Amino acid sequence: MAKIGGSLWASPTLKAWLAALKLFPHRLTIVPGGGPFADAVRRAQHTIGFSDRAAHRMALLAMEQYAIALADLHPEFAAVATPQEGFAAHRRGAAVALWRPVAMASAAPHIPESWDITSDSLAAWYASEAGASALLLVKSVDIASRVTDGNPRSRAEEAPEEPSRSTRASSRGRRMKVSSSFETRPPVAPQDEETFTPSSDGASGDDLVGAGVVDPMFPHYARGLRVFIAGPSDLRDAGERSSRGTVPGVELHVLNSREQKIAS
């Protein structure tokens, strides 16, 4: 499962990322961000003053618009509304499914109708509903990662999108730099660079949310998934890695801050 950040819509890296992801040899579903359509919702809400409930529904439509645009540019993508439609599309031979979220997300009353949940959380929710084992978040930001104790960390191999899932142990001493704010949250004061250093027993949900990497609900919806984040610099080897069935970017070990952390 891969989520394409809405902020990539005006970037030349969008085409490059889609080309790289199409090389993935296993079943793949792409979840779109909100792009300029979600930006329009935020601006309109600020001006008109409609509720967060209305904004949530309009943001779902924004994701749907982005999906329609991508499907038009890539007719080989199979537009789907549910995991069941995605499975059927893959059985028919479609290598890539493209999620149109309005129908499924609108029918899920447990999903909060607020800006606390964005396309990242919705992608994690869909991935869990589809039985995916891994989720890649493709963003317009670069996240540099290193192990502070000096031991190199190998990147994990991608597992095909199968129903079996398990919670992975957290990394030790990982340091990340986030170069810009999260693309689908309401406007906040921009920060050129932020250093994110998890505690020695792993990154909590609050760590990731506080760094602007994910929205507040993401740790909840991502439980049980292997989560990867990739930015522009990861394009250097994205095609080669995808063709080998591995995931570009940095693997995160997302934990709900309200649960006990898992020691590495």
LUMVEX-971652 format. One record per residue (C-alpha): residue number from 1; x, y, z; residue in one letter. Coordinates in nm, 3 decimals, decimal comma. Each point is the difference from the previous one (the first is absolute). Example, Ala and Ser with C-alpha at 12.3 -4.5 7.8 and 13.67 -1.06 7.14 Angstrom:
LUMVEX-971652
@romi: 1&X: 1,230&Y: -0,450&Z: 0,780&miza: A
@romi: 2&X: 0,137&Y: 0,344&Z: -0,066&miza: S
//
This chain:
LUMVEX-971652
@romi: 1&X: 0,000&Y: 0,000&Z: 0,000&miza: M
@romi: 2&X: 0,136&Y: 0,343&Z: -0,091&miza: A
@romi: 3&X: -0,140&Y: 0,345&Z: 0,076&miza: K
@romi: 4&X: 0,098&Y: 0,283&Z: -0,235&miza: I
@romi: 5&X: 0,018&Y: 0,332&Z: 0,183&miza: G
@romi: 6&X: -0,229&Y: 0,268&Z: -0,130&miza: G
@romi: 7&X: 0,283&Y: 0,253&Z: 0,012&miza: S
@romi: 8&X: 0,171&Y: -0,182&Z: -0,287&miza: L
@romi: 9&X: -0,265&Y: 0,113&Z: -0,249&miza: W
@romi: 10&X: 0,209&Y: 0,293&Z: -0,130&miza: A
@romi: 11&X: 0,335&Y: -0,177&Z: 0,025&miza: S
@romi: 12&X: 0,183&Y: -0,183&Z: -0,280&miza: P
@romi: 13&X: 0,066&Y: -0,275&Z: 0,254&miza: T
@romi: 14&X: -0,365&Y: -0,112&Z: -0,025&miza: L
@romi: 15&X: 0,053&Y: -0,159&Z: -0,342&miza: K
@romi: 16&X: 0,329&Y: -0,150&Z: 0,112&miza: A
@romi: 17&X: -0,156&Y: -0,154&Z: 0,310&miza: W
@romi: 18&X: -0,290&Y: -0,150&Z: -0,192&miza: L
@romi: 19&X: 0,241&Y: -0,143&Z: -0,257&miza: A
@romi: 20&X: 0,209&Y: -0,154&Z: 0,280&miza: A
@romi: 21&X: -0,300&Y: -0,146&Z: 0,182&miza: L
@romi: 22&X: -0,130&Y: -0,160&Z: -0,320&miza: K
@romi: 23&X: 0,315&Y: -0,216&Z: -0,002&miza: L
@romi: 24&X: -0,107&Y: -0,170&Z: 0,323&miza: F
@romi: 25&X: -0,047&Y: -0,371&Z: -0,084&miza: P
@romi: 26&X: -0,275&Y: -0,070&Z: 0,257&miza: H
@romi: 27&X: -0,355&Y: 0,124&Z: 0,038&miza: R
@romi: 28&X: -0,006&Y: 0,373&Z: 0,073&miza: L
@romi: 29&X: -0,272&Y: 0,246&Z: 0,098&miza: T
@romi: 30&X: 0,062&Y: 0,375&Z: -0,013&miza: I
@romi: 31&X: -0,184&Y: 0,240&Z: 0,231&miza: V
@romi: 32&X: -0,007&Y: 0,365&Z: -0,112&miza: P
@romi: 33&X: 0,046&Y: 0,301&Z: 0,223&miza: G
@romi: 34&X: -0,221&Y: 0,306&Z: -0,026&miza: G
@romi: 35&X: 0,234&Y: 0,226&Z: -0,196&miza: G
@romi: 36&X: -0,121&Y: 0,343&Z: -0,108&miza: P
@romi: 37&X: -0,358&Y: -0,113&Z: 0,045&miza: F
@romi: 38&X: 0,050&Y: -0,046&Z: 0,377&miza: A
@romi: 39&X: 0,180&Y: 0,335&Z: 0,013&miza: D
@romi: 40&X: -0,312&Y: 0,156&Z: -0,152&miza: A
@romi: 41&X: -0,213&Y: -0,157&Z: 0,275&miza: V
@romi: 42&X: 0,221&Y: 0,148&Z: 0,273&miza: R
@romi: 43&X: -0,007&Y: 0,344&Z: -0,158&miza: R
@romi: 44&X: -0,375&Y: -0,014&Z: -0,046&miza: A
@romi: 45&X: -0,057&Y: -0,112&Z: 0,359&miza: Q
@romi: 46&X: 0,211&Y: 0,288&Z: 0,127&miza: H
@romi: 47&X: -0,199&Y: 0,248&Z: -0,211&miza: T
@romi: 48&X: -0,354&Y: -0,140&Z: 0,025&miza: I
@romi: 49&X: 0,020&Y: -0,162&Z: 0,343&miza: G
@romi: 50&X: -0,168&Y: -0,335&Z: -0,066&miza: F
@romi: 51&X: 0,048&Y: -0,280&Z: 0,252&miza: S
@romi: 52&X: 0,279&Y: -0,255&Z: 0,021&miza: D
@romi: 53&X: -0,261&Y: -0,266&Z: -0,080&miza: R
@romi: 54&X: -0,071&Y: 0,168&Z: -0,332&miza: A
@romi: 55&X: 0,371&Y: 0,055&Z: -0,059&miza: A
@romi: 56&X: 0,068&Y: -0,371&Z: 0,059&miza: H
@romi: 57&X: -0,256&Y: -0,100&Z: -0,262&miza: R
@romi: 58&X: 0,138&Y: 0,255&Z: -0,243&miza: M
@romi: 59&X: 0,355&Y: -0,124&Z: 0,065&miza: A
@romi: 60&X: -0,110&Y: -0,353&Z: -0,094&miza: L
@romi: 61&X: -0,129&Y: 0,146&Z: -0,325&miza: L
@romi: 62&X: 0,336&Y: 0,169&Z: -0,042&miza: A
@romi: 63&X: 0,177&Y: -0,337&Z: 0,022&miza: M
@romi: 64&X: -0,253&Y: -0,138&Z: -0,248&miza: E
@romi: 65&X: 0,075&Y: 0,283&Z: -0,242&miza: Q
@romi: 66&X: 0,371&Y: -0,072&Z: 0,023&miza: Y
@romi: 67&X: -0,073&Y: -0,369&Z: -0,066&miza: A
@romi: 68&X: -0,207&Y: 0,089&Z: -0,307&miza: I
@romi: 69&X: 0,283&Y: 0,215&Z: -0,132&miza: A
@romi: 70&X: 0,258&Y: -0,276&Z: 0,052&miza: L
@romi: 71&X: -0,228&Y: -0,260&Z: -0,160&miza: A
@romi: 72&X: -0,043&Y: 0,223&Z: -0,304&miza: D
@romi: 73&X: 0,377&Y: 0,038&Z: -0,035&miza: L
@romi: 74&X: 0,060&Y: -0,371&Z: 0,060&miza: H
@romi: 75&X: -0,283&Y: -0,204&Z: -0,158&miza: P
@romi: 76&X: 0,176&Y: -0,320&Z: 0,103&miza: E
@romi: 77&X: -0,084&Y: 0,078&Z: 0,363&miza: F
@romi: 78&X: -0,322&Y: -0,170&Z: 0,112&miza: A
@romi: 79&X: -0,214&Y: 0,244&Z: 0,200&miza: A
@romi: 80&X: -0,160&Y: -0,182&Z: 0,295&miza: V
@romi: 81&X: -0,226&Y: 0,097&Z: 0,290&miza: A
@romi: 82&X: 0,061&Y: -0,293&Z: 0,237&miza: T
@romi: 83&X: 0,262&Y: -0,267&Z: 0,071&miza: P
@romi: 84&X: -0,233&Y: -0,255&Z: -0,157&miza: Q
@romi: 85&X: -0,001&Y: 0,199&Z: -0,324&miza: E
@romi: 86&X: 0,377&Y: 0,025&Z: 0,028&miza: G
@romi: 87&X: 0,039&Y: -0,376&Z: 0,035&miza: F
@romi: 88&X: -0,227&Y: -0,051&Z: -0,302&miza: A
@romi: 89&X: 0,201&Y: 0,250&Z: -0,204&miza: A
@romi: 90&X: 0,324&Y: -0,179&Z: 0,083&miza: H
@romi: 91&X: -0,155&Y: -0,336&Z: -0,094&miza: R
@romi: 92&X: -0,094&Y: 0,150&Z: -0,337&miza: R
@romi: 93&X: 0,367&Y: 0,084&Z: -0,054&miza: G
@romi: 94&X: 0,023&Y: 0,363&Z: 0,111&miza: A
@romi: 95&X: 0,341&Y: 0,053&Z: 0,156&miza: A
@romi: 96&X: -0,102&Y: 0,322&Z: 0,178&miza: V
@romi: 97&X: -0,330&Y: 0,088&Z: 0,166&miza: A
@romi: 98&X: -0,088&Y: 0,361&Z: 0,085&miza: L
@romi: 99&X: -0,227&Y: 0,065&Z: 0,297&miza: W
@romi: 100&X: -0,292&Y: 0,240&Z: -0,035&miza: R
@romi: 101&X: -0,086&Y: 0,053&Z: 0,369&miza: P
@romi: 102&X: -0,337&Y: 0,178&Z: 0,013&miza: V
@romi: 103&X: -0,235&Y: -0,299&Z: 0,003&miza: A
@romi: 104&X: 0,192&Y: -0,213&Z: 0,250&miza: M
@romi: 105&X: 0,110&Y: 0,278&Z: 0,236&miza: A
@romi: 106&X: -0,342&Y: 0,168&Z: 0,001&miza: S
@romi: 107&X: -0,159&Y: -0,329&Z: 0,107&miza: A
@romi: 108&X: 0,235&Y: -0,039&Z: 0,300&miza: A
@romi: 109&X: -0,159&Y: 0,184&Z: 0,295&miza: P
@romi: 110&X: 0,297&Y: -0,069&Z: 0,230&miza: H
@romi: 111&X: 0,234&Y: 0,222&Z: -0,204&miza: I
@romi: 112&X: 0,024&Y: 0,345&Z: 0,166&miza: P
@romi: 113&X: -0,134&Y: 0,284&Z: -0,212&miza: E
@romi: 114&X: 0,278&Y: 0,245&Z: 0,079&miza: S
@romi: 115&X: 0,344&Y: 0,115&Z: -0,116&miza: W
@romi: 116&X: 0,152&Y: -0,240&Z: 0,255&miza: D
@romi: 117&X: -0,030&Y: -0,267&Z: -0,267&miza: I
@romi: 118&X: 0,153&Y: 0,059&Z: -0,343&miza: T
@romi: 119&X: 0,083&Y: -0,201&Z: -0,309&miza: S
@romi: 120&X: 0,291&Y: -0,169&Z: 0,183&miza: D
@romi: 121&X: -0,232&Y: -0,148&Z: 0,262&miza: S
@romi: 122&X: -0,255&Y: -0,092&Z: -0,264&miza: L
@romi: 123&X: 0,271&Y: -0,180&Z: -0,194&miza: A
@romi: 124&X: 0,097&Y: -0,194&Z: 0,315&miza: A
@romi: 125&X: -0,366&Y: -0,083&Z: 0,064&miza: W
@romi: 126&X: -0,050&Y: -0,126&Z: -0,356&miza: Y
@romi: 127&X: 0,323&Y: -0,200&Z: 0,018&miza: A
@romi: 128&X: -0,120&Y: -0,172&Z: 0,318&miza: S
@romi: 129&X: -0,343&Y: -0,068&Z: -0,149&miza: E
@romi: 130&X: 0,168&Y: -0,150&Z: -0,307&miza: A
@romi: 131&X: 0,229&Y: -0,221&Z: 0,209&miza: G
@romi: 132&X: 0,316&Y: 0,171&Z: -0,125&miza: A
@romi: 133&X: 0,322&Y: -0,059&Z: 0,191&miza: S
@romi: 134&X: 0,175&Y: 0,327&Z: -0,090&miza: A
@romi: 135&X: -0,080&Y: 0,362&Z: -0,083&miza: L
@romi: 136&X: 0,230&Y: 0,241&Z: -0,181&miza: L
@romi: 137&X: -0,066&Y: 0,373&Z: 0,046&miza: L
@romi: 138&X: 0,152&Y: 0,197&Z: -0,289&miza: V
@romi: 139&X: 0,044&Y: 0,363&Z: 0,103&miza: K
@romi: 140&X: 0,159&Y: 0,317&Z: -0,130&miza: S
@romi: 141&X: 0,232&Y: 0,002&Z: 0,303&miza: V
@romi: 142&X: 0,323&Y: -0,187&Z: 0,055&miza: D
@romi: 143&X: 0,057&Y: -0,200&Z: 0,314&miza: I
@romi: 144&X: 0,365&Y: -0,080&Z: 0,068&miza: A
@romi: 145&X: 0,055&Y: -0,292&Z: 0,235&miza: S
@romi: 146&X: 0,300&Y: -0,143&Z: 0,178&miza: R
@romi: 147&X: 0,067&Y: -0,220&Z: 0,300&miza: V
@romi: 148&X: 0,175&Y: 0,207&Z: 0,265&miza: T
@romi: 149&X: 0,194&Y: -0,287&Z: 0,151&miza: D
@romi: 150&X: 0,201&Y: -0,026&Z: -0,323&miza: G
@romi: 151&X: -0,140&Y: -0,331&Z: -0,118&miza: N
@romi: 152&X: -0,142&Y: 0,014&Z: -0,353&miza: P
@romi: 153&X: -0,363&Y: -0,098&Z: -0,040&miza: R
@romi: 154&X: -0,110&Y: -0,191&Z: -0,307&miza: S
@romi: 155&X: -0,328&Y: 0,090&Z: -0,163&miza: R
@romi: 156&X: -0,269&Y: -0,260&Z: 0,048&miza: A
@romi: 157&X: -0,122&Y: -0,203&Z: -0,292&miza: E
@romi: 158&X: -0,353&Y: 0,065&Z: -0,121&miza: E
@romi: 159&X: -0,254&Y: -0,275&Z: 0,056&miza: A
@romi: 160&X: -0,269&Y: -0,051&Z: -0,265&miza: P
@romi: 161&X: -0,338&Y: 0,145&Z: 0,089&miza: E
@romi: 162&X: -0,132&Y: -0,305&Z: 0,184&miza: E
@romi: 163&X: -0,249&Y: -0,032&Z: 0,287&miza: P
@romi: 164&X: 0,256&Y: -0,105&Z: 0,263&miza: S
@romi: 165&X: 0,122&Y: 0,291&Z: 0,214&miza: R
@romi: 166&X: 0,199&Y: 0,034&Z: 0,319&miza: S
@romi: 167&X: 0,127&Y: 0,283&Z: 0,216&miza: T
@romi: 168&X: 0,373&Y: 0,052&Z: -0,041&miza: R
@romi: 169&X: 0,245&Y: 0,090&Z: 0,276&miza: A
@romi: 170&X: 0,111&Y: 0,362&Z: 0,007&miza: S
@romi: 171&X: 0,336&Y: 0,132&Z: -0,116&miza: S
@romi: 172&X: 0,270&Y: 0,126&Z: 0,241&miza: R
@romi: 173&X: 0,144&Y: 0,346&Z: -0,011&miza: G
@romi: 174&X: -0,140&Y: 0,104&Z: -0,337&miza: R
@romi: 175&X: 0,034&Y: 0,366&Z: -0,092&miza: R
@romi: 176&X: -0,205&Y: 0,164&Z: -0,274&miza: M
@romi: 177&X: -0,008&Y: 0,345&Z: -0,153&miza: K
@romi: 178&X: -0,325&Y: 0,125&Z: -0,145&miza: V
@romi: 179&X: 0,044&Y: 0,283&Z: -0,247&miza: S
@romi: 180&X: -0,355&Y: 0,135&Z: -0,019&miza: S
@romi: 181&X: -0,338&Y: -0,027&Z: 0,166&miza: S
@romi: 182&X: -0,258&Y: -0,272&Z: -0,062&miza: F
@romi: 183&X: -0,182&Y: 0,071&Z: -0,323&miza: E
@romi: 184&X: -0,362&Y: -0,070&Z: 0,087&miza: T
@romi: 185&X: -0,039&Y: 0,158&Z: 0,341&miza: R
@romi: 186&X: -0,148&Y: 0,347&Z: 0,053&miza: P
@romi: 187&X: 0,251&Y: 0,279&Z: -0,065&miza: P
@romi: 188&X: 0,253&Y: 0,055&Z: 0,276&miza: V
@romi: 189&X: 0,315&Y: 0,207&Z: 0,031&miza: A
@romi: 190&X: 0,256&Y: -0,165&Z: -0,229&miza: P
@romi: 191&X: 0,320&Y: -0,147&Z: 0,135&miza: Q
@romi: 192&X: 0,300&Y: -0,037&Z: -0,231&miza: D
@romi: 193&X: 0,146&Y: -0,294&Z: 0,189&miza: E
@romi: 194&X: -0,094&Y: -0,202&Z: 0,302&miza: E
@romi: 195&X: 0,205&Y: -0,273&Z: 0,164&miza: T
@romi: 196&X: -0,192&Y: -0,302&Z: 0,120&miza: F
@romi: 197&X: 0,184&Y: -0,226&Z: 0,245&miza: T
@romi: 198&X: -0,204&Y: -0,288&Z: 0,145&miza: P
@romi: 199&X: 0,078&Y: -0,128&Z: 0,346&miza: S
@romi: 200&X: 0,217&Y: -0,308&Z: 0,032&miza: S
@romi: 201&X: -0,298&Y: -0,235&Z: 0,017&miza: D
@romi: 202&X: -0,168&Y: 0,126&Z: -0,314&miza: G
@romi: 203&X: -0,210&Y: 0,274&Z: -0,154&miza: A
@romi: 204&X: -0,334&Y: 0,068&Z: 0,163&miza: S
@romi: 205&X: -0,302&Y: 0,134&Z: -0,180&miza: G
@romi: 206&X: 0,053&Y: 0,334&Z: 0,171&miza: D
@romi: 207&X: 0,358&Y: 0,010&Z: -0,133&miza: D
@romi: 208&X: -0,114&Y: -0,039&Z: -0,359&miza: L
@romi: 209&X: -0,297&Y: 0,233&Z: 0,033&miza: V
@romi: 210&X: 0,207&Y: 0,266&Z: 0,177&miza: G
@romi: 211&X: 0,259&Y: -0,008&Z: -0,278&miza: A
@romi: 212&X: -0,271&Y: 0,067&Z: -0,259&miza: G
@romi: 213&X: 0,072&Y: -0,332&Z: -0,170&miza: V
@romi: 214&X: -0,355&Y: -0,134&Z: 0,033&miza: V
@romi: 215&X: -0,341&Y: 0,120&Z: 0,115&miza: D
@romi: 216&X: -0,123&Y: -0,061&Z: 0,357&miza: P
@romi: 217&X: -0,205&Y: -0,310&Z: -0,088&miza: M
@romi: 218&X: 0,265&Y: -0,175&Z: -0,208&miza: F
@romi: 219&X: 0,161&Y: -0,207&Z: 0,281&miza: P
@romi: 220&X: -0,341&Y: -0,149&Z: 0,076&miza: H
@romi: 221&X: -0,081&Y: -0,097&Z: -0,357&miza: Y
@romi: 222&X: 0,354&Y: -0,117&Z: -0,081&miza: A
@romi: 223&X: 0,022&Y: -0,257&Z: 0,280&miza: R
@romi: 224&X: 0,111&Y: -0,334&Z: -0,143&miza: G
@romi: 225&X: 0,140&Y: 0,152&Z: -0,319&miza: L
@romi: 226&X: 0,360&Y: 0,044&Z: -0,106&miza: R
@romi: 227&X: 0,019&Y: 0,370&Z: -0,086&miza: V
@romi: 228&X: 0,254&Y: 0,155&Z: -0,238&miza: F
@romi: 229&X: 0,044&Y: 0,367&Z: -0,092&miza: I
@romi: 230&X: 0,178&Y: 0,111&Z: -0,317&miza: A
@romi: 231&X: 0,090&Y: 0,344&Z: -0,131&miza: G
@romi: 232&X: 0,163&Y: 0,150&Z: -0,311&miza: P
@romi: 233&X: 0,350&Y: -0,130&Z: 0,077&miza: S
@romi: 234&X: -0,134&Y: -0,356&Z: 0,011&miza: D
@romi: 235&X: -0,078&Y: 0,024&Z: -0,371&miza: L
@romi: 236&X: 0,366&Y: -0,076&Z: -0,070&miza: R
@romi: 237&X: -0,057&Y: -0,370&Z: 0,058&miza: D
@romi: 238&X: -0,380&Y: -0,019&Z: 0,013&miza: A
@romi: 239&X: -0,039&Y: -0,168&Z: -0,338&miza: G
@romi: 240&X: 0,271&Y: -0,255&Z: 0,066&miza: E
@romi: 241&X: -0,133&Y: -0,080&Z: 0,347&miza: R
@romi: 242&X: -0,359&Y: -0,022&Z: -0,118&miza: S
@romi: 243&X: 0,093&Y: -0,235&Z: -0,281&miza: S
@romi: 244&X: 0,159&Y: -0,231&Z: 0,259&miza: R
@romi: 245&X: -0,314&Y: 0,008&Z: 0,212&miza: G
@romi: 246&X: 0,153&Y: 0,210&Z: 0,278&miza: T
@romi: 247&X: -0,121&Y: 0,330&Z: 0,140&miza: V
@romi: 248&X: 0,174&Y: 0,336&Z: -0,056&miza: P
@romi: 249&X: 0,053&Y: 0,238&Z: 0,287&miza: G
@romi: 250&X: 0,031&Y: -0,036&Z: 0,377&miza: V
@romi: 251&X: -0,191&Y: -0,249&Z: 0,209&miza: E
@romi: 252&X: -0,177&Y: 0,143&Z: 0,304&miza: L
@romi: 253&X: -0,111&Y: -0,203&Z: 0,298&miza: H
@romi: 254&X: -0,328&Y: 0,163&Z: 0,095&miza: V
@romi: 255&X: -0,136&Y: -0,055&Z: 0,347&miza: L
@romi: 256&X: -0,308&Y: 0,136&Z: 0,164&miza: N
@romi: 257&X: 0,124&Y: 0,230&Z: 0,278&miza: S
@romi: 258&X: -0,281&Y: -0,122&Z: 0,223&miza: R
@romi: 259&X: 0,129&Y: -0,357&Z: -0,021&miza: E
@romi: 260&X: 0,314&Y: -0,151&Z: 0,148&miza: Q
@romi: 261&X: 0,298&Y: 0,045&Z: -0,230&miza: K
@romi: 262&X: 0,168&Y: -0,308&Z: -0,141&miza: I
@romi: 263&X: 0,368&Y: -0,022&Z: 0,086&miza: A
@romi: 264&X: 0,241&Y: -0,079&Z: -0,281&miza: S
//
